[in-house]
Amino acid sequence: ERAEMFLKKYNEEFPSQPMNLVLFEDALKHMIRINRLIETPRGSGLLVGVGGSGKQSLTRMASYISRSMCFQITLTKQY
């Protein structure tokens, strides 16, 4: 499966922060949606959900597939 191939490549490219994801059908659907957002010109999205549901990992994986840079805003009192 292509998603597992990309996951393997990601883990080889970034051995310091490997992802051990279980790519079940719903997770793949969400990753495809996130990927579509990333590849849309001026695309944006807000991922909402409980902690530990895989939002960060699926987003990191989708950005790797799209060859996009992934960064995270750190919230502070001034921001």
MODELLER restraints for C-alpha pairs under 7 A, 6 or more apart:
rsr = mdl.restraints
at = mdl.atoms
rsr.add(forms.Gaussian(group=physical.xy_distance, feature=features.Distance(at['CA:6:A'], at['CA:65:A']), mean=6.78, stdev=0.5))
rsr.add(forms.Gaussian(group=physical.xy_distance, feature=features.Distance(at['CA:11:A'], at['CA:18:A']), mean=4.87, stdev=0.5))
rsr.add(forms.Gaussian(group=physical.xy_distance, feature=features.Distance(at['CA:11:A'], at['CA:19:A']), mean=6.45, stdev=0.5))
rsr.add(forms.Gaussian(group=physical.xy_distance, feature=features.Distance(at['CA:31:A'], at['CA:58:A']), mean=5.50, stdev=0.5))
rsr.add(forms.Gaussian(group=physical.xy_distance, feature=features.Distance(at['CA:31:A'], at['CA:59:A']), mean=6.88, stdev=0.5))
rsr.add(forms.Gaussian(group=physical.xy_distance, feature=features.Distance(at['CA:31:A'], at['CA:62:A']), mean=5.96, stdev=0.5))
rsr.add(forms.Gaussian(group=physical.xy_distance, feature=features.Distance(at['CA:34:A'], at['CA:59:A']), mean=6.39, stdev=0.5))
rsr.add(forms.Gaussian(group=physical.xy_distance, feature=features.Distance(at['CA:34:A'], at['CA:62:A']), mean=6.37, stdev=0.5))
rsr.add(forms.Gaussian(group=physical.xy_distance, feature=features.Distance(at['CA:35:A'], at['CA:62:A']), mean=4.92, stdev=0.5))
rsr.add(forms.Gaussian(group=physical.xy_distance, feature=features.Distance(at['CA:35:A'], at['CA:63:A']), mean=6.77, stdev=0.5))
rsr.add(forms.Gaussian(group=physical.xy_distance, feature=features.Distance(at['CA:35:A'], at['CA:66:A']), mean=6.86, stdev=0.5))
rsr.add(forms.Gaussian(group=physical.xy_distance, feature=features.Distance(at['CA:37:A'], at['CA:43:A']), mean=5.24, stdev=0.5))
rsr.add(forms.Gaussian(group=physical.xy_distance, feature=features.Distance(at['CA:37:A'], at['CA:44:A']), mean=6.07, stdev=0.5))
rsr.add(forms.Gaussian(group=physical.xy_distance, feature=features.Distance(at['CA:37:A'], at['CA:45:A']), mean=6.73, stdev=0.5))
rsr.add(forms.Gaussian(group=physical.xy_distance, feature=features.Distance(at['CA:38:A'], at['CA:63:A']), mean=6.95, stdev=0.5))
rsr.add(forms.Gaussian(group=physical.xy_distance, feature=features.Distance(at['CA:39:A'], at['CA:66:A']), mean=6.80, stdev=0.5))
rsr.add(forms.Gaussian(group=physical.xy_distance, feature=features.Distance(at['CA:47:A'], at['CA:55:A']), mean=6.78, stdev=0.5))
rsr.add(forms.Gaussian(group=physical.xy_distance, feature=features.Distance(at['CA:60:A'], at['CA:70:A']), mean=6.47, stdev=0.5))
rsr.add(forms.Gaussian(group=physical.xy_distance, feature=features.Distance(at['CA:63:A'], at['CA:69:A']), mean=6.62, stdev=0.5))
rsr.add(forms.Gaussian(group=physical.xy_distance, feature=features.Distance(at['CA:63:A'], at['CA:70:A']), mean=6.27, stdev=0.5))
